[in-house]
């Protein structure tokens, strides 16, 4: 597999593009974590977010979410970027790496701490187990050397939003989640804070991602409000499951995609997005397939229910 050095349009240590909303009023993104190679479920999310951006005449960015050092696999980010390029999914701006952006997260954290919206928490998981892991008040009997930092969730924190695919969604964050971690006790920045800061800094207007992350949205809206940041529109794509009903990324069938033969996997992802398979039957190469996909894409056909993986979409050469 080619390295990301062979794809100069995908590599950068430069700052973010200016957070100016494009003329179409739409800027989306695909944000994989470098925990392994892209698989069919990853392609479903990447293609879905790309198609929604392109059909709106908008921009599509890629961000590598590599703040969790404990889960990162060496070389995975480069492999993911090379695979995206092979599948014709090239971003409209330089790729951003979360690991280069700690000063932005620290600035946001300090703002929350100064406002009393965040606090150091010395509670352990075992201490919170008695309340189902939901933090409503500190129960630690002594201070820890490595406390986490949590966002303080108010009692009246029922959040609702309209998902483009799933319609009305509501969550009582105080009751269902409680005070949530924004910086972990090991020093890693939590996903919830990093993604909110990055989406705002990059001018993301539309967050399109897998349905497994819909439960994070209410927490992110609370953070956006506390930090004075805009709330983007949300769309949560169907998950790709294996035959046993497990999310593909957690399944033994989550084989890497084969970048040398991208057309079959793209057709499969198109089908799992609920689109008319006949529209792409004549496309023999990636460029033609993506052109036809944009021309025939119908967002209203994206299903709510999870899709089932296909052996052809997840197979790879040995």
Phi and psi in degrees as GROMACS dihedral restraints (atoms count N, CA, C in turn):
[ dihedral_restraints ]
;  ai    aj    ak    al  type     phi  dphi    fc
    3     4     5     6     1   -66.9    20    10
    4     5     6     7     1   150.5    20    10
    6     7     8     9     1   -84.7    20    10
    7     8     9    10     1   167.2    20    10
    9    10    11    12     1   -68.6    20    10
   10    11    12    13     1   -12.9    20    10
   12    13    14    15     1   -70.1    20    10
   13    14    15    16     1   -19.7    20    10
   15    16    17    18     1   -82.9    20    10
   16    17    18    19     1    -3.6    20    10
   18    19    20    21     1  -123.9    20    10
   19    20    21    22     1    75.6    20    10
   21    22    23    24     1   -60.7    20    10
   22    23    24    25     1   -24.4    20    10
   24    25    26    27     1   -73.4    20    10
   25    26    27    28     1    -8.0    20    10
   27    28    29    30     1  -107.0    20    10
   28    29    30    31     1    -0.9    20    10
   30    31    32    33     1  -118.8    20    10
   31    32    33    34     1   133.3    20    10
   33    34    35    36     1  -163.0    20    10
   34    35    36    37     1   147.3    20    10
   36    37    38    39     1  -115.1    20    10
   37    38    39    40     1    11.3    20    10
   39    40    41    42     1   -75.9    20    10
   40    41    42    43     1   163.8    20    10
   42    43    44    45     1   -64.8    20    10
   43    44    45    46     1   169.1    20    10
   45    46    47    48     1   -58.4    20    10
   46    47    48    49     1   152.7    20    10
   48    49    50    51     1   -64.0    20    10
   49    50    51    52     1   154.6    20    10
   51    52    53    54     1   -57.9    20    10
   52    53    54    55     1   137.6    20    10
   54    55    56    57     1   -79.6    20    10
   55    56    57    58     1    61.6    20    10
   57    58    59    60     1  -106.1    20    10
   58    59    60    61     1   123.7    20    10
   60    61    62    63     1   -65.0    20    10
   61    62    63    64     1   132.1    20    10
   63    64    65    66     1   -62.6    20    10
   64    65    66    67     1   165.3    20    10
   66    67    68    69     1   -56.5    20    10
   67    68    69    70     1   -33.5    20    10
   69    70    71    72     1   -69.9    20    10
   70    71    72    73     1   -16.5    20    10
   72    73    74    75     1    81.9    20    10
   73    74    75    76     1    15.2    20    10
   75    76    77    78     1  -133.6    20    10
   76    77    78    79     1   127.2    20    10
   78    79    80    81     1  -139.2    20    10
   79    80    81    82     1   116.9    20    10
   81    82    83    84     1  -110.7    20    10
   82    83    84    85     1  -178.9    20    10
   84    85    86    87     1  -158.9    20    10
   85    86    87    88     1   157.6    20    10
   87    88    89    90     1  -120.3    20    10
   88    89    90    91     1   129.8    20    10
   90    91    92    93     1  -132.7    20    10
   91    92    93    94     1    79.1    20    10
   93    94    95    96     1   -77.9    20    10
   94    95    96    97     1   153.5    20    10
   96    97    98    99     1   -96.2    20    10
   97    98    99   100     1   136.9    20    10
   99   100   101   102     1   -81.1    20    10
  100   101   102   103     1    61.1    20    10
  102   103   104   105     1  -101.8    20    10
  103   104   105   106     1     4.5    20    10
  105   106   107   108     1   161.3    20    10
  106   107   108   109     1   179.6    20    10
  108   109   110   111     1   -71.1    20    10
  109   110   111   112     1   160.7    20    10
  111   112   113   114     1   -67.1    20    10
  112   113   114   115     1   140.3    20    10
  114   115   116   117     1  -123.6    20    10
  115   116   117   118     1  -173.8    20    10
  117   118   119   120     1   -62.1    20    10
  118   119   120   121     1   -34.4    20    10
  120   121   122   123     1   -67.0    20    10
  121   122   123   124     1   -37.4    20    10
  123   124   125   126     1   -62.9    20    10
  124   125   126   127     1   -43.5    20    10
  126   127   128   129     1   -64.2    20    10
  127   128   129   130     1   -37.5    20    10
  129   130   131   132     1   -58.1    20    10
  130   131   132   133     1   -45.9    20    10
  132   133   134   135     1   -68.6    20    10
  133   134   135   136     1   -42.3    20    10
  135   136   137   138     1   -64.3    20    10
  136   137   138   139     1   -48.0    20    10
  138   139   140   141     1   -66.1    20    10
  139   140   141   142     1   -41.4    20    10
  141   142   143   144     1   -61.1    20    10
  142   143   144   145     1   -44.8    20    10
  144   145   146   147     1   -67.9    20    10
  145   146   147   148     1   -38.2    20    10
  147   148   149   150     1   -64.1    20    10
  148   149   150   151     1   -44.9    20    10
  150   151   152   153     1   -65.4    20    10
  151   152   153   154     1   -41.2    20    10
  153   154   155   156     1   -64.0    20    10
  154   155   156   157     1   -37.1    20    10
  156   157   158   159     1   -69.0    20    10
  157   158   159   160     1   -47.4    20    10
  159   160   161   162     1   -66.3    20    10
  160   161   162   163     1   -39.1    20    10
  162   163   164   165     1   -67.5    20    10
  163   164   165   166     1   -22.2    20    10
  165   166   167   168     1   -92.4    20    10
  166   167   168   169     1     1.8    20    10
  168   169   170   171     1    70.4    20    10
  169   170   171   172     1    24.3    20    10
  171   172   173   174     1  -103.1    20    10
  172   173   174   175     1  -172.4    20    10
  174   175   176   177     1  -101.0    20    10
  175   176   177   178     1   155.4    20    10
  177   178   179   180     1  -133.1    20    10
  178   179   180   181     1   122.9    20    10
  180   181   182   183     1  -113.0    20    10
  181   182   183   184     1   163.1    20    10
  183   184   185   186     1  -125.1    20    10
  184   185   186   187     1   133.4    20    10
  186   187   188   189     1  -130.4    20    10
  187   188   189   190     1   129.7    20    10
  189   190   191   192     1   -90.7    20    10
  190   191   192   193     1   116.3    20    10
  192   193   194   195     1   -93.8    20    10
  193   194   195   196     1    85.5    20    10
  195   196   197   198     1  -114.9    20    10
  196   197   198   199     1    35.2    20    10
  198   199   200   201     1   -79.2    20    10
  199   200   201   202     1   -22.3    20    10
  201   202   203   204     1   -88.0    20    10
  202   203   204   205     1    91.9    20    10
  204   205   206   207     1   -65.8    20    10
  205   206   207   208     1   -24.7    20    10
  207   208   209   210     1   -73.2    20    10
  208   209   210   211     1   -20.5    20    10
  210   211   212   213     1  -107.3    20    10
  211   212   213   214     1    -9.2    20    10
  213   214   215   216     1   -69.8    20    10
  214   215   216   217     1   137.0    20    10
  216   217   218   219     1  -104.6    20    10
  217   218   219   220     1   127.6    20    10
  219   220   221   222     1   -57.6    20    10
  220   221   222   223     1   130.8    20    10
  222   223   224   225     1    83.8    20    10
  223   224   225   226     1    -6.8    20    10
  225   226   227   228     1   -67.1    20    10
  226   227   228   229     1   -40.7    20    10
  228   229   230   231     1   -61.3    20    10
  229   230   231   232     1   -45.6    20    10
  231   232   233   234     1   -61.7    20    10
  232   233   234   235     1   -41.0    20    10
  234   235   236   237     1   -65.7    20    10
  235   236   237   238     1   -40.4    20    10
  237   238   239   240     1   -63.2    20    10
  238   239   240   241     1   -44.1    20    10
  240   241   242   243     1   -66.3    20    10
  241   242   243   244     1   -39.3    20    10
  243   244   245   246     1   -64.5    20    10
  244   245   246   247     1   -39.9    20    10
  246   247   248   249     1   -64.5    20    10
  247   248   249   250     1   -44.4    20    10
  249   250   251   252     1   -57.7    20    10
  250   251   252   253     1   -41.5    20    10
  252   253   254   255     1   -63.1    20    10
  253   254   255   256     1   -42.8    20    10
  255   256   257   258     1   -63.6    20    10
  256   257   258   259     1   -30.0    20    10
  258   259   260   261     1   -88.8    20    10
  259   260   261   262     1     7.9    20    10
  261   262   263   264     1    78.8    20    10
  262   263   264   265     1     9.8    20    10
  264   265   266   267     1   -99.7    20    10
  265   266   267   268     1    87.3    20    10
  267   268   269   270     1  -109.1    20    10
  268   269   270   271     1   131.6    20    10
  270   271   272   273     1   -73.3    20    10
  271   272   273   274     1   160.7    20    10
  273   274   275   276     1   -91.7    20    10
  274   275   276   277     1     4.3    20    10
  276   277   278   279     1  -153.4    20    10
  277   278   279   280     1   163.0    20    10
  279   280   281   282     1   -55.9    20    10
  280   281   282   283     1   144.5    20    10
  282   283   284   285     1   -67.0    20    10
  283   284   285   286     1   140.5    20    10
  285   286   287   288     1  -109.7    20    10
  286   287   288   289     1   138.5    20    10
  288   289   290   291     1  -111.9    20    10
  289   290   291   292     1   125.9    20    10
  291   292   293   294     1   -61.8    20    10
  292   293   294   295     1   -30.7    20    10
  294   295   296   297     1   -64.3    20    10
  295   296   297   298     1   -14.3    20    10
  297   298   299   300     1   -94.9    20    10
  298   299   300   301     1     4.5    20    10
  300   301   302   303     1  -120.6    20    10
  301   302   303   304     1    19.4    20    10
  303   304   305   306     1   -55.9    20    10
  304   305   306   307     1   -37.0    20    10
  306   307   308   309     1   -58.9    20    10
  307   308   309   310     1   -34.2    20    10
  309   310   311   312     1   -66.5    20    10
  310   311   312   313     1   -41.3    20    10
  312   313   314   315     1   -68.3    20    10
  313   314   315   316     1   -39.4    20    10
  315   316   317   318     1   -63.4    20    10
  316   317   318   319     1   -40.5    20    10
  318   319   320   321     1   -62.1    20    10
  319   320   321   322     1   -43.2    20    10
  321   322   323   324     1   -65.5    20    10
  322   323   324   325     1   -41.3    20    10
  324   325   326   327     1   -60.8    20    10
  325   326   327   328     1   -45.1    20    10
  327   328   329   330     1   -63.4    20    10
  328   329   330   331     1   -36.1    20    10
  330   331   332   333     1   -63.7    20    10
  331   332   333   334     1   -41.8    20    10
  333   334   335   336     1   -68.3    20    10
  334   335   336   337     1   -40.9    20    10
  336   337   338   339     1   -64.7    20    10
  337   338   339   340     1   -43.4    20    10
  339   340   341   342     1   -62.9    20    10
  340   341   342   343     1   -31.6    20    10
  342   343   344   345     1   -85.8    20    10
  343   344   345   346     1    -3.3    20    10
  345   346   347   348     1    76.6    20    10
  346   347   348   349     1    12.4    20    10
  348   349   350   351     1   -88.3    20    10
  349   350   351   352     1    -4.9    20    10
  351   352   353   354     1  -141.6    20    10
  352   353   354   355     1   159.1    20    10
  354   355   356   357     1  -155.3    20    10
  355   356   357   358     1   155.4    20    10
  357   358   359   360     1   -73.9    20    10
  358   359   360   361     1   137.3    20    10
  360   361   362   363     1  -124.2    20    10
  361   362   363   364     1   126.9    20    10
  363   364   365   366     1  -102.9    20    10
  364   365   366   367     1     6.3    20    10
  366   367   368   369     1   -70.2    20    10
  367   368   369   370     1   142.4    20    10
  369   370   371   372     1   -96.1    20    10
  370   371   372   373     1   164.9    20    10
  372   373   374   375     1   -61.7    20    10
  373   374   375   376     1   -39.4    20    10
  375   376   377   378     1   -65.2    20    10
  376   377   378   379     1   -35.4    20    10
  378   379   380   381     1   -69.3    20    10
  379   380   381   382     1   -32.2    20    10
  381   382   383   384     1   -84.6    20    10
  382   383   384   385     1   -10.2    20    10
  384   385   386   387     1   -60.8    20    10
  385   386   387   388     1   -31.1    20    10
  387   388   389   390     1   -65.3    20    10
  388   389   390   391     1   -21.6    20    10
  390   391   392   393     1  -113.1    20    10
  391   392   393   394     1    28.4    20    10
  393   394   395   396     1    70.5    20    10
  394   395   396   397     1    21.1    20    10
  396   397   398   399     1    79.6    20    10
  397   398   399   400     1     3.1    20    10
  399   400   401   402     1   -93.8    20    10
  400   401   402   403     1   121.1    20    10
  402   403   404   405     1   -87.5    20    10
  403   404   405   406     1   116.8    20    10
  405   406   407   408     1  -118.5    20    10
  406   407   408   409     1   -22.2    20    10
  408   409   410   411     1  -160.1    20    10
  409   410   411   412     1   153.0    20    10
  411   412   413   414     1   -70.0    20    10
  412   413   414   415     1   130.2    20    10
  414   415   416   417     1  -118.2    20    10
  415   416   417   418     1     6.8    20    10
  417   418   419   420     1   -64.7    20    10
  418   419   420   421     1   136.8    20    10
  420   421   422   423     1   -91.0    20    10
  421   422   423   424     1   -10.6    20    10
  423   424   425   426     1  -155.7    20    10
  424   425   426   427     1   159.9    20    10
  426   427   428   429     1   -76.7    20    10
  427   428   429   430     1   146.4    20    10
  429   430   431   432     1  -100.5    20    10
  430   431   432   433     1   153.0    20    10
  432   433   434   435     1   -69.2    20    10
  433   434   435   436     1   -25.1    20    10
  435   436   437   438     1  -127.5    20    10
  436   437   438   439     1    68.2    20    10
  438   439   440   441     1   -68.6    20    10
  439   440   441   442     1   151.9    20    10
  441   442   443   444     1   -84.1    20    10
  442   443   444   445     1   168.3    20    10
  444   445   446   447     1  -117.1    20    10
  445   446   447   448     1   128.9    20    10
  447   448   449   450     1  -116.3    20    10
  448   449   450   451     1   152.4    20    10
  450   451   452   453     1   -85.6    20    10
  451   452   453   454     1   133.6    20    10
  453   454   455   456     1   -83.8    20    10
  454   455   456   457     1   113.2    20    10
  456   457   458   459     1   -93.6    20    10
  457   458   459   460     1   122.3    20    10
  459   460   461   462     1   -72.2    20    10
  460   461   462   463     1   163.5    20    10
  462   463   464   465     1   -63.4    20    10
  463   464   465   466     1   -33.9    20    10
  465   466   467   468     1  -100.0    20    10
  466   467   468   469     1    59.6    20    10
  468   469   470   471     1  -113.0    20    10
  469   470   471   472     1    48.6    20    10
  471   472   473   474     1   -84.4    20    10
  472   473   474   475     1   118.5    20    10
  474   475   476   477     1  -111.7    20    10
  475   476   477   478     1   134.8    20    10
  477   478   479   480     1  -128.5    20    10
  478   479   480   481     1   149.0    20    10
  480   481   482   483     1  -153.3    20    10
  481   482   483   484     1   163.6    20    10
  483   484   485   486     1  -104.5    20    10
  484   485   486   487     1   115.8    20    10
  486   487   488   489     1   -86.8    20    10
  487   488   489   490     1   135.5    20    10
  489   490   491   492     1   -61.6    20    10
  490   491   492   493     1   -29.1    20    10
  492   493   494   495     1  -101.0    20    10
  493   494   495   496     1   -37.7    20    10
  495   496   497   498     1  -104.2    20    10
  496   497   498   499     1    -3.6    20    10
  498   499   500   501     1    77.6    20    10
  499   500   501   502     1  -145.0    20    10
  501   502   503   504     1   -71.2    20    10
  502   503   504   505     1   129.4    20    10
  504   505   506   507     1  -130.0    20    10
  505   506   507   508     1   136.6    20    10
  507   508   509   510     1  -138.6    20    10
  508   509   510   511     1   143.4    20    10
  510   511   512   513     1  -145.0    20    10
  511   512   513   514     1   133.5    20    10
  513   514   515   516     1   -89.1    20    10
  514   515   516   517     1    97.1    20    10
  516   517   518   519     1   -66.0    20    10
  517   518   519   520     1   -38.7    20    10
  519   520   521   522     1   -62.4    20    10
  520   521   522   523     1   -42.1    20    10
  522   523   524   525     1   -81.1    20    10
  523   524   525   526     1   -39.2    20    10
  525   526   527   528     1   -92.0    20    10
  526   527   528   529     1   -23.6    20    10
  528   529   530   531     1  -123.1    20    10
  529   530   531   532     1   -46.4    20    10
  531   532   533   534     1    81.1    20    10
  532   533   534   535     1  -168.9    20    10
  534   535   536   537     1   -63.9    20    10
  535   536   537   538     1   123.5    20    10
  537   538   539   540     1  -111.1    20    10
  538   539   540   541     1   154.5    20    10
  540   541   542   543     1   -74.3    20    10
  541   542   543   544     1   134.1    20    10
  543   544   545   546     1  -117.3    20    10
  544   545   546   547     1   -17.1    20    10
  546   547   548   549     1  -142.2    20    10
  547   548   549   550     1   127.3    20    10
  549   550   551   552     1   -77.8    20    10
  550   551   552   553     1   164.4    20    10
  552   553   554   555     1   -67.4    20    10
  553   554   555   556     1   -19.4    20    10
  555   556   557   558     1   -88.3    20    10
  556   557   558   559     1     4.8    20    10
  558   559   560   561     1    93.0    20    10
  559   560   561   562     1    -8.9    20    10
  561   562   563   564     1   -75.5    20    10
  562   563   564   565     1   142.3    20    10
  564   565   566   567     1   -75.4    20    10
  565   566   567   568     1   135.8    20    10
  567   568   569   570     1   -72.9    20    10
  568   569   570   571     1   149.0    20    10
  570   571   572   573     1   -52.6    20    10
  571   572   573   574     1   -43.2    20    10
  573   574   575   576     1   -58.2    20    10
  574   575   576   577     1   -45.0    20    10
  576   577   578   579     1   -73.5    20    10
  577   578   579   580     1   -46.3    20    10
  579   580   581   582     1   -60.8    20    10
  580   581   582   583     1   -43.4    20    10
  582   583   584   585     1   -68.3    20    10
  583   584   585   586     1   -35.5    20    10
  585   586   587   588     1   -66.1    20    10
  586   587   588   589     1   -45.7    20    10
  588   589   590   591     1   -63.7    20    10
  589   590   591   592     1   -43.9    20    10
  591   592   593   594     1   -68.5    20    10
  592   593   594   595     1   -43.0    20    10
  594   595   596   597     1   -60.3    20    10
  595   596   597   598     1   -40.0    20    10
  597   598   599   600     1   -69.4    20    10
  598   599   600   601     1   -43.4    20    10
  600   601   602   603     1   -64.3    20    10
  601   602   603   604     1   -31.8    20    10
  603   604   605   606     1   -92.3    20    10
  604   605   606   607     1     0.5    20    10
  606   607   608   609     1    68.1    20    10
  607   608   609   610     1    33.8    20    10
  609   610   611   612     1   -71.3    20    10
  610   611   612   613     1   124.5    20    10
  612   613   614   615     1   -97.4    20    10
  613   614   615   616     1   -24.0    20    10
  615   616   617   618     1  -138.2    20    10
  616   617   618   619     1   118.0    20    10
  618   619   620   621     1   -97.4    20    10
  619   620   621   622     1   115.3    20    10
  621   622   623   624     1  -118.8    20    10
  622   623   624   625     1   121.0    20    10
  624   625   626   627     1  -157.1    20    10
  625   626   627   628     1   179.0    20    10
  627   628   629   630     1   -70.8    20    10
  628   629   630   631     1   154.9    20    10
  630   631   632   633     1   -66.5    20    10
  631   632   633   634     1   -15.7    20    10
  633   634   635   636     1   -67.2    20    10
  634   635   636   637     1   -15.0    20    10
  636   637   638   639     1  -101.9    20    10
  637   638   639   640     1     5.7    20    10
  639   640   641   642     1   -64.9    20    10
  640   641   642   643     1   -30.2    20    10
  642   643   644   645     1   -68.9    20    10
  643   644   645   646     1   -14.7    20    10
  645   646   647   648     1   -85.6    20    10
  646   647   648   649     1   -16.5    20    10
  648   649   650   651     1   -62.9    20    10
  649   650   651   652     1   -43.6    20    10
  651   652   653   654     1   -61.9    20    10
  652   653   654   655     1   -41.0    20    10
  654   655   656   657     1   -62.0    20    10
  655   656   657   658     1   -39.7    20    10
  657   658   659   660     1   -68.6    20    10
  658   659   660   661     1   -35.3    20    10
  660   661   662   663     1   -64.8    20    10
  661   662   663   664     1   -40.5    20    10
  663   664   665   666     1   -60.2    20    10
  664   665   666   667     1   -43.3    20    10
  666   667   668   669     1   -65.5    20    10
  667   668   669   670     1   -41.0    20    10
  669   670   671   672     1   -59.2    20    10
  670   671   672   673     1   -43.4    20    10
  672   673   674   675     1   -65.8    20    10
  673   674   675   676     1   -42.3    20    10
  675   676   677   678     1   -66.7    20    10
  676   677   678   679     1   -31.0    20    10
  678   679   680   681     1   -93.8    20    10
  679   680   681   682     1    -1.7    20    10
  681   682   683   684     1    69.7    20    10
  682   683   684   685     1    34.5    20    10
  684   685   686   687     1  -105.4    20    10
  685   686   687   688     1   153.6    20    10
  687   688   689   690     1   -69.8    20    10
  688   689   690   691     1   151.8    20    10
  690   691   692   693     1  -100.0    20    10
  691   692   693   694     1   119.8    20    10
  693   694   695   696     1   -74.3    20    10
  694   695   696   697     1   170.8    20    10
  696   697   698   699     1   -78.1    20    10
  697   698   699   700     1   152.5    20    10
  699   700   701   702     1  -124.1    20    10
  700   701   702   703     1   144.4    20    10
  702   703   704   705     1  -144.7    20    10
  703   704   705   706     1   125.0    20    10
  705   706   707   708     1  -113.4    20    10
  706   707   708   709     1   115.3    20    10
  708   709   710   711     1   -76.8    20    10
  709   710   711   712     1   156.8    20    10
  711   712   713   714     1   -64.8    20    10
  712   713   714   715     1   144.4    20    10
  714   715   716   717     1   -75.6    20    10
  715   716   717   718     1   155.6    20    10
  717   718   719   720     1  -103.3    20    10
  718   719   720   721     1   120.3    20    10
  720   721   722   723     1  -111.6    20    10
  721   722   723   724     1   155.4    20    10
  723   724   725   726     1   -86.3    20    10
  724   725   726   727     1  -177.0    20    10
  726   727   728   729     1   -62.7    20    10
  727   728   729   730     1   -24.5    20    10
  729   730   731   732     1   -88.5    20    10
  730   731   732   733     1     1.6    20    10
  732   733   734   735     1    85.4    20    10
  733   734   735   736     1    12.7    20    10
  735   736   737   738     1   -92.1    20    10
  736   737   738   739     1   147.4    20    10
  738   739   740   741     1   -57.1    20    10
  739   740   741   742     1   135.1    20    10
  741   742   743   744     1   -59.9    20    10
  742   743   744   745     1   -35.0    20    10
  744   745   746   747     1   -64.2    20    10
  745   746   747   748     1   -19.4    20    10
  747   748   749   750     1  -102.2    20    10
  748   749   750   751     1     8.7    20    10
  750   751   752   753     1  -107.6    20    10
  751   752   753   754     1   153.8    20    10
  753   754   755   756     1   -67.7    20    10
  754   755   756   757     1   -13.2    20    10
  756   757   758   759     1   -86.9    20    10
  757   758   759   760     1     2.9    20    10
  759   760   761   762     1   -81.3    20    10
  760   761   762   763     1    61.0    20    10
  762   763   764   765     1   -73.0    20    10
  763   764   765   766     1   154.4    20    10
  765   766   767   768     1   -61.7    20    10
  766   767   768   769     1   150.8    20    10
  768   769   770   771     1   -69.8    20    10
  769   770   771   772     1   157.9    20    10
  771   772   773   774     1  -102.0    20    10
  772   773   774   775     1    98.6    20    10
  774   775   776   777     1   -65.1    20    10
  775   776   777   778     1   -17.8    20    10
  777   778   779   780     1   -77.4    20    10
  778   779   780   781     1   -12.2    20    10
  780   781   782   783     1  -140.4    20    10
  781   782   783   784     1    69.7    20    10
  783   784   785   786     1   -77.9    20    10
  784   785   786   787     1   -24.5    20    10
  786   787   788   789     1   -60.7    20    10
  787   788   789   790     1   -47.9    20    10
  789   790   791   792     1   -58.7    20    10
  790   791   792   793     1   -41.0    20    10
  792   793   794   795     1   -68.1    20    10
  793   794   795   796     1   -37.7    20    10
  795   796   797   798     1   -64.5    20    10
  796   797   798   799     1   -41.7    20    10
  798   799   800   801     1   -61.9    20    10
  799   800   801   802     1   -40.8    20    10
  801   802   803   804     1   -64.7    20    10
  802   803   804   805     1   -43.9    20    10
  804   805   806   807     1   -63.1    20    10
  805   806   807   808     1   -39.3    20    10
  807   808   809   810     1   -58.1    20    10
  808   809   810   811     1   -45.2    20    10
  810   811   812   813     1   -63.2    20    10
  811   812   813   814     1   -41.9    20    10
  813   814   815   816     1   -71.9    20    10
  814   815   816   817     1   -14.6    20    10
  816   817   818   819     1   -85.7    20    10
  817   818   819   820     1     8.4    20    10
  819   820   821   822     1    80.9    20    10
  820   821   822   823     1    14.5    20    10
  822   823   824   825     1   -90.6    20    10
  823   824   825   826     1   164.3    20    10
  825   826   827   828     1   -73.2    20    10
  826   827   828   829     1   112.2    20    10
  828   829   830   831     1   -65.6    20    10
  829   830   831   832     1   -25.9    20    10
  831   832   833   834     1   -64.6    20    10
  832   833   834   835     1   -23.2    20    10
  834   835   836   837     1   -66.0    20    10
  835   836   837   838     1   -23.4    20    10
  837   838   839   840     1  -112.8    20    10
  838   839   840   841     1     5.7    20    10
  840   841   842   843     1   -63.7    20    10
  841   842   843   844     1   -29.8    20    10
  843   844   845   846     1   -89.0    20    10
  844   845   846   847     1    -3.9    20    10
  846   847   848   849     1   -81.4    20    10
  847   848   849   850     1   118.3    20    10
  849   850   851   852     1  -102.5    20    10
  850   851   852   853     1   -10.2    20    10
  852   853   854   855     1  -137.2    20    10
  853   854   855   856     1   165.5    20    10
  855   856   857   858     1   -63.1    20    10
  856   857   858   859     1   -45.5    20    10
  858   859   860   861     1   -60.5    20    10
  859   860   861   862     1   -46.6    20    10
  861   862   863   864     1   -64.5    20    10
  862   863   864   865     1   -42.4    20    10
  864   865   866   867     1   -59.8    20    10
  865   866   867   868     1   -46.5    20    10
  867   868   869   870     1   -68.3    20    10
  868   869   870   871     1   -36.1    20    10
  870   871   872   873     1   -61.6    20    10
  871   872   873   874     1   -44.9    20    10
  873   874   875   876     1   -68.8    20    10
  874   875   876   877     1   -34.4    20    10
  876   877   878   879     1   -63.9    20    10
  877   878   879   880     1   -45.8    20    10
  879   880   881   882     1   -62.2    20    10
  880   881   882   883     1   -40.8    20    10
  882   883   884   885     1   -67.4    20    10
  883   884   885   886     1   -28.4    20    10
  885   886   887   888     1  -111.7    20    10
  886   887   888   889     1     3.7    20    10
  888   889   890   891     1   -67.8    20    10
  889   890   891   892     1   132.7    20    10
  891   892   893   894     1  -124.6    20    10
  892   893   894   895     1    98.4    20    10
  894   895   896   897     1   -55.8    20    10
  895   896   897   898     1   -32.7    20    10
  897   898   899   900     1   -65.3    20    10
  898   899   900   901     1   -12.7    20    10
  900   901   902   903     1   -89.6    20    10
  901   902   903   904     1    -6.5    20    10
  903   904   905   906     1   -63.6    20    10
  904   905   906   907     1   125.4    20    10
  906   907   908   909     1   -78.9    20    10
  907   908   909   910     1   157.5    20    10
  909   910   911   912     1   -86.4    20    10
  910   911   912   913     1   -38.4    20    10
  912   913   914   915     1   -71.3    20    10
  913   914   915   916     1   150.0    20    10
  915   916   917   918     1   -60.9    20    10
  916   917   918   919     1   154.0    20    10
  918   919   920   921     1  -100.9    20    10
  919   920   921   922     1   159.8    20    10
  921   922   923   924     1  -103.4    20    10
  922   923   924   925     1   139.0    20    10
  924   925   926   927     1   -72.1    20    10
  925   926   927   928     1   157.6    20    10
  927   928   929   930     1  -116.7    20    10
  928   929   930   931     1   140.0    20    10
  930   931   932   933     1   -55.0    20    10
  931   932   933   934     1   -38.4    20    10
  933   934   935   936     1   -65.7    20    10
  934   935   936   937     1   -27.8    20    10
  936   937   938   939     1   -80.8    20    10
  937   938   939   940     1   -21.4    20    10
  939   940   941   942     1  -113.4    20    10
  940   941   942   943     1    -2.7    20    10
  942   943   944   945     1   -71.2    20    10
  943   944   945   946     1   155.8    20    10
  945   946   947   948     1  -148.9    20    10
  946   947   948   949     1   156.9    20    10
  948   949   950   951     1   -75.0    20    10
  949   950   951   952     1   142.3    20    10
